[in-house]
Amino acid sequence: MARVKNKKICLLLAGGTILSEKDKESVKKKEDIAGWVARMPELLIMGELEPVFVYGEEEAPSGKELWQKLAQEIFFRLNNYDGFIITSRVDEILFTAIAASFAITNLNKPVVFTGSQLPLVDKELVSNKKKSFGGLGVKSNLINAVQVATMDFPAVGLMFGNSFLRAVKARRSAVYDLNIFASVDGKYLAKIDFGISPQERVEKPAGQPFLRDKFDDNIAQIKYFPGFKMSKMKMDFSKAHGLLVGSLPIEPFSNEFLKELTGLKMPVVVHNRFYVPRLNRDNIIEMSNISKEAALVKFMWALGQTNDIAQIRSMMLNQSCGEFITNL
């Protein structure tokens, strides 16, 4: 899987652009881009990089508004570029990248999310991180991101530290580290040492890309434990469009709790990373082969497409973008 120079790469800027601990330069407005890029001359010899201003530093919205905007920015430029890099705030980036994975079906270009680990709200945390590790800004991540964006990775991935991994298989794993994300199944698209070492072969899809960028965030979430009763919670579940239940591995729900779930008359996703017993209820979708972050975003995405429980079940249980985990 060779990297090809002079490929045309689109760099979408949506926060997460602080260069380094010493050089606090970032992109707050479109006019900042030229000076910001000039501080990273390495980027210009690795590919034909075209920056696009989407949001200024710290100005990007949160949640589905951001997800939809960035998915559209990528999709409507797919025919014009060989790859994409998106910078985003570190607190938003995992869910934003997962959302892009589902929103763009049959993706045939590399889409690389990265960003700065600075700034963080907690100044003491930032100080401790800087003592332990350098390179918390976007610069080194962006250099690695350009390299993988010029290669044949038709998938949405996260590039932090020396690891490039599928967004739908990523979890936040560390605070005091450059590699703040880890793969839930131990598989990575690539590792970066003195060069790019591909770890997983990603096949290009046969069909044409298409966009399904609607998300419904009117979802309630609960975590089940023995003796749990929804009647004791001060929540009106009837106003939600769906319910995500975190279950205990292997342990079944009580009959009373199952009765409460089926009485909700809405799609209910029951998730555990390792194993969920078959509950055999029409409105309950059991999932155990997917990360909790990917399950949540996929559920929001499915609800954004339809309110038919049978269709939602089909969308949730059929793989869309490599999100299912096989080595449980």
Secondary structure, 3 states (H helix, E strand, C coil): CCCCCCCEEEEEEECCCCCCCCCCCCCCCHHHHHHHHHCCHHHHHCCEEEEEEEECCCCCCCCHHHHHHHHHHHHCCHHHCCEEEEEECCCCHHHHHHHHHHHEECCCCCEEEECCCCCCCCHHHHHHHHHHCCCCCHHHHHHHHHHHHCCCCCCEEEEECCEEEEHHHEEECCCCCCCCEEECCCCCCEEECCCEEECCCCCCCCCCCEECCCCCCCEEEEECCCCCCHHHCCCCHHHCCEEEEECCCCCCCCHHHHHHHHCCCCCEEEECCCCCCCCCCCCEEEECCCCHHHHHHHHHHHHHHCCCHHHHHHHHHCCCCCCCCCCC
